[in-house]
């Protein structure tokens, strides 16, 4: 076996073994909100961004690298089953501390990563419980930036799921049916599954990933 390949395999095993799953909760169960999963009342498409602060992800010197692998919301009792078409989730670093009504401008100098996409996403969450989407592509956090979590869909079968959000200045922006985005002083009550990778500098992990690509 090639020495470089052998070294990469060993490195991947070490990283996998050292990564511990942690649930990070953002926001609180405040007001009920229909978006982003409102597939009724004439709403046929939604794009929604939430801003998560670096302090909420809690990187430390011992755990500078974080792999984000899942995003969850908390369903209210207002929920029905349904399909949401052209469904995607993006995650993006950002230097913004508040969101604007310009989705793309909120990315700043960073490029979003599409971590999940499906032609037709079925949702039937249990009321008063968490539901979420495991990512198909992991997102590696750089250890210091704020992060945008974005969900978008276009077309549906009329189902809907209300979630919750809590007060937070300019932390959520959404639009529906391609209309003008509106900034809200809230952030969705969400839960993020992360893996801390202790003892690995972000630049070192980048070099390992680059060798795989």
N, C-alpha and C positions, 0 to 999 in steps of 0.2 A: 504493500500500500504506500502511495506517495506520502512523504513526510508532512507536507502541507495539509493534505487531506486528513491524515491521522491527527494532526494537531487541532484542526478545526472540529473534528468529531469529539475529541476530548474536551475542547473548550465548550462545545454545545452541551455536553453531558453535565459539566460543572455548572454552567449557567442554569440549566433546567433544575438541577438538584438544589441549588441555592435560592431559587426564586420562591418566595412564599406568598400565597394569595391573601390579600387584605381587602376588606370592603370599606370604601370611603363614602360617607354620606354627605351630600351637599344640600343645603336648604333645609326646610322643615315642612310638616304637613299643615300648611296655612290655608289659603283659599283654593277652592276647586276651580279648575280651568279646563276648557274644552280642547284646547290645542296642546300638542300638535296632531292628535289622533281624532279629528272631527271629520268623519266621512258622511255627514248628514247635513240637513238644512241648507242644501245648495252648495256646500263646500266640496270641491272636487280635487284640490291640490293644496299642499301646504309645504312651506319651507320654514324651518325654525332653528335658531341658534341660541345656545346657552353658554355663558362665560363661567368657567371654573377657574378660581384663583390658585396660584402656585401654593399659597399657604394652606389651601384645603387638600392638596395632594400630599403635603407633608414630606417632601424629600429631605433627607438628612445626609450628613457627610459620610455616615456608614452605609447609607443606601441611596447613592446619587442617581441611580438608573432605575426607572420605573417602566414597566411594560403594562399598558392598559389593554384589557382583553374583553371587557363587557360593560354595557350601559343598561341601567334599569330605571324604570319609573314606578310610582306607586299609584295603583288604580283606585278610583273612588267606587261608589256603588252604582254610578251612572256608566254602564258599560254594556255593549253588545258585541257579538262576534262579527268579523268582517275581513275583507281582503283590501289591502292598500297596495296599489300597483306602482311599478317603477320606483321601488322603495330603496333608499340608500341612507347610509350614515357616514359622515365625514368627521374627522378629528384634526385639529390644527393648532399648532403653537401660535401665540399672538403676543405682541407687545402692548396691546390695548388693555386699558384698565376699565373701560366702559364700552359697550357696543353702540354702534350707530345704525342708521336705517339702510346703510349700504353693506349688504352681505359680504361682497368680495373685498371691500375696503377693510372690513374687520379682521381679515387675515394678516394685514400688515405686510411685512416682507417675507412671510412664510407661505408654504404651499400646503394645502390641505391633503390629507391622506384618506382615500376612500377605504374604510375598514369593513364595510358591509354593503352588499347590493343584492337585490332579489327582484325578479320580474313581478312577483305578487306575494306580498307578505301577509300571512294570516295571523290575526290577533284575536284571542279570546281569553283575556286575563280574568283571574278570580277577583271579585270585588274586595276592596280593602287588603290588597296584597301586592307584593312586588312582581313585576314582569319585566323581561328585558331581552336583549339581543346579544348573544355571544358574537364577538367579532370574527370575521373570516381572515382578516389581516390585522396583526397586532400593531399597536402604535407605541413607539418608544419615546418616552418623555425625556426632554433634555435636562430636566432637573431644576429649571429656574423660571421658565415662562408661564404665563397664564395659558389656558387651553380653551378652545372653542369646540363644543360638541354640537353637531348639526344633524338634523334628520330632515329628509325631504321625500315626498311622495306625490304622484300625479295619477289620479284615477282611483276609484274605489267601488265597493259594492254596498255602501250605505251604512256600514258599521261604524261604531265610535267608542272611544274610551276616554273618559275624563280623568285627568290626573290632578296634581296639586302643585302650587308654587308658593313661595314666601317672599317677603319684601327684601329687595336688594337693588341698589341704584343701577339702572341701565345694564342689567345682566341677561336680558332676554329680548330677542327681536324675532318677529315672524310676520309672514304674509300668507294670504290664501287666494287661490284662483289667479295667481300672478299679479295681484294688486300691490299697492304701495306698502312696503314694510313699515311696521310700527314698533318702536322701542318701548319696552315695559320695565318698570322698576321692580322687577321680580326675577327670581331664578327658580327653575323647576326643582321640585323635591325629587332628587335622583340619588342613585347609588352606583358607584363605579367600582368594578373589580380590577385591582392592580396586582402586579407582582413586583415586589422589591427585589433587586438583584444586588446583594451586598458586595462591597469590595471591588466593584468594577467601575472605572471612570467612564463617562459617556463617550470620550474619544476612543477608548480602548474597544468598547462595544461596537462603535462605528466601524473600526478597522476590521473586526471579526465579521460583521455583516457585509462589508464591502467585498471580502474575500469569497463569500458565498455567491454574490451576485455576478 
